[in-house]
């Protein structure tokens, strides 16, 4: 009887820990994923802006090809 009570207590404690860890794991992964996605969007938008800016400067310097 004592062994089954102990096993039941250990099982319930581990189940509670797993539930808490599962929620924390989900929050960590969602924050981690959001950070990665925002970082990638920032990098791609910055590179797109730089390429657009270089293209505009090339169009403006059309009369002066020696600057290329």
Secondary structure, 3 states (H helix, E strand, C coil): CHHHHHHHHHHHHHHHHHHHHHHHHHHHHHHHHHHHHHHHHHHHHHHHHHHHHHHHHHHHCCCCHHHC
